[in-house]
Amino acid sequence: MLRKLLLGLAAVLVPAGMVAKAAEIKKLPQPDKASELMQLIDKRHSSREYSAKPISEQTLSDLLWAAFGINQKGTRTVPTAMNKQNLNVYVVYQNSIWTYDAAANSLIKVSDEEISAYIAKQDFVKNAPVNLIYTGSDKDFSAFHAGAAAQNVYLYAADKGLNTIVRAYIDKDELKDKLHLDRDEFVIMNQVIGYPEG
Ligand SMILES: Cc1cc2nc3c(=O)[nH]c(=O)nc-3n(C[C@H](O)[C@H](O)[C@H](O)COP(=O)(O)O)c2cc1C
């Protein structure tokens, strides 16, 4: 009876497979962080401090290319499910809303509407000169696409001394409306980019 009780207790406390896994541990070598890429990955972080210092068109072009540009193979800088390349990157820059056209390396104006109230639900966002809004229509994979694009921007920011953060605390319904998204297209998240204070 006691044995049964103890076995039952062990089953509750020890997750399945834990004992077998714990018995076989392979200690790995230290990560080799010598390369520039590894150092940038190490430096990547989210910032909640932005100055109003403007971002140049060159920097904007570079960071948008990092996010979702066309690479040397002719696909995108991030992988997309079945190579559908179905992520959209909206850019709030210089008081207008734009959409990024990677093939033409251009911004196409969506509107001059003021939408900061729907993005800037946290005060630190208000100063930032660039806000990206990722949208997609793939229920399974859009979040993955946006996450990969955002990570590229994080690494670009780490390289260039920019601050960035991804944010889900935005008004997605209002933004869907203001960006004139099609019925199946939805807002995934926001990424803030700017220079640090001082
Ligand atoms: C999907 C997602 C949504 C997030 N939303 C917010 C947000 O709305 N506001 C915020 O301040 N940080 C947000 N963050 C940033 C996280 O808080 C941050 O990544 C986490 O604290 C780890 O910090 P690190 O990015 O510097 O490693 C979000 C991160 C992710 C991945």
The ligand as a Gaussian input file, in Angstrom:
#p B3LYP/6-31G(d) Opt

LIG

0 1
 C        5.747000      38.672000     -29.045000
 C        6.367000      39.690000     -28.132000
 C        5.592000      40.723000     -27.650000
 C        6.156000      41.700000     -26.820000
 N        5.387000      42.758000     -26.430000
 C        5.925000      43.716000     -25.663000
 C        5.147000      44.869000     -25.296000
 O        3.985000      45.023000     -25.678000
 N        5.740000      45.812000     -24.531000
 C        7.045000      45.701000     -24.103000
 O        7.519000      46.604000     -23.409000
 N        7.809000      44.633000     -24.444000
 C        7.285000      43.652000     -25.232000
 N        8.058000      42.580000     -25.631000
 C        9.498000      42.548000     -25.292000
 C        9.822000      41.555000     -24.185000
 O        9.347000      42.062000     -22.951000
 C       11.329000      41.324000     -24.164000
 O       11.715000      40.671000     -25.351000
 C       11.715000      40.462000     -22.965000
 O       11.552000      41.183000     -21.766000
 C       13.154000      39.955000     -23.035000
 O       14.046000      41.029000     -23.169000
 P       15.116000      41.047000     -24.342000
 O       14.368000      41.165000     -25.648000
 O       15.983000      42.248000     -24.063000
 O       15.880000      39.756000     -24.287000
 C        7.519000      41.597000     -26.436000
 C        8.282000      40.535000     -26.909000
 C        7.727000      39.598000     -27.758000
 C        8.590000      38.470000     -28.284000

